[in-house]
Amino acid sequence: MKPSNHHTSSEQIPLTAFIVEDRLRDDDETVRQAIELSLAPSIAQHGLIHPILLNRVKKTKGKNLLGDEIESDLILIAGWSRCQAFLLLNHTSIPYTTRDKLSKADALMLEVEENTRRTRMKWTSRVLAIKRVHDLQESEKAKKFEAWGHRATGELLGVNRATVTQALMVGKLIESGDTEIITAASFDAAKQICLKRKEQEIERIRAARTVATSVASATTHTTASARTPPKISGLIPNTNSEPVVLQEQTLVDSKVIDLSSMIFNDACVYPNNTQPGWMTRQAAESFDLVFTDIPFGIEMSNLDIVDLGDVEAEHDVQENVDQMLPFLSESYRLLKDKSYCIFFMDLKHWEKLADWGSQVGFKVMPYPIIWHKLSTVKNRAASKWWPKKIEYLMVMAKGSATLKEAQKDLIIAASGDVERKKYGHPFAKPFEVIKTVLDPVVQPGYKVLDPYAGSGSMVCSMISMGLKPVAIEKKEEHFTRLKLNVMETYTRILGDKKPTFV
């Protein structure tokens, strides 16, 4: 083609003088034909209407348009096709404009804005564009200890939250090289493939759980004084004054118990992520469930505790409320896909927790599970109010998490007196409650994180259920009791094997 001198700007840059990073649009035959048959002839006849856009940054190394390694302070944001057209027209330089020191997230947004307006952009490129924007924004916000969720990305790009969630799921498969997804005719077709796979996976899980249940039933044992509890369904009465000794699954695979990798005397997160806590230092997607009793959700006024002032000092402070968002953000990061985060909380915090949970990416169950306490509770305002004989559990799901089977009720009635005395902690939770909540979401061997473990009532129940808990407790006296209670639980389960703790 004959070179053209029609340009809209006198300021030009050599075509080999700036860095070209990975692009959103695919460099395929369709794009190349469009450049050769449409864009280059248009530029030759009418000149370049829109200069390319470069980002001026600190000098760095990278590859230029021809793939040569160079050092430059300019990185291409938008205009790759125009550059290719100029090469076809035998030009050595091109008109340009610049932006100064844009973050990667902001530069990507400009590229997305330009490319998503083009009808020829492949659906896979649009999906990857959404994913890259979300990942970069999430990374940038994390550096400032701020949360960034699917809804925020949707608002930024002008799409709904569901589209962002689906794009992240499909984009991950595209990046993994999933041929069936990549060759799908459209985004909708790719989503249908994912849906079909999900249905097949659910069927496989159901079949596996049926087998696991049969095996677990065959390997359970009870002590001489143990008795099997009634089948749990709906509202669960328990008026026994003595502890119920439930069946324990013998799934401890060694008599050597490594407590050093199981319980930690540390802070799981710090208020507003002012410094990295234990959770922040762990690898992403490393747990099957987060199940805990958050210290910032307790209603103190109805507790019948002698040393109430000491407990209030731990729980009723703004510092604990400031842990909510970091706790939810780190829980989402640490959970595997299609899993749950479930925790005890107070109803007065429901709205903020639901909002923050959605913000970091969780799907929030719009109503709580309720524990109805059959034990006596102190009513400190008996002349005005009814006693608070309930506690609430909030349920959040990551991805398309599903229950083993449909649940018929969400009210659990049980006494907590025995556990309070046994574990020496006012917030100890009864085994019946924990088992009823967890049965629909766990399988034996699941790795479960309890980042606010206290003295370990929930952790010990999880051990008895054949799970593999990891417990975090920052308060030294609680941690000491936690360690002793965990050791006692393993000793009871292993019996004659006499466990060794390391």
Secondary structure, DSSP 8 states (H G I E B T S, - for coil): ------BS-S-EEETTSSB----SS---HHHHHHIIIIIHHHHHHH-BSS-EEEEEEEEEEEE-TTS-EEEEEEEEEE-HHHHHHHHHTT-SEEEEEEEES--HHHHHHHHHHHHTT-TTS-HHHHHHHHHHHHHHHHHHHHHTT----HHHHHHHHTS-HHHHHHHHHHHHHHHTT-HHHHT-SSHHHHHHHHHHHHHHHHHHHHHHHHHHHHHHHHHEE--TT--------SS-----SS-----EE-----SEE-GGGTEE-S-S--GGGSS--TGGGS-TT-EEEEEEE-GGG---TT---TTHHHHHHHHSSHHHHTTHHHHHHHHHHHEEEEEEEEEEE-GGGHHHHHHHHHHHT-EE-SS-EEEEE-S----TTTTTS----EEEEEEEEESS---SS--S--EEEE--HHHHHHHT-TT---HHHHHHHHTTT--TT-EEEESS-TTSHHHHHHHHTT-EEEEE--SHHHHHHHHHHHHHHHHHHHGGG--EE-
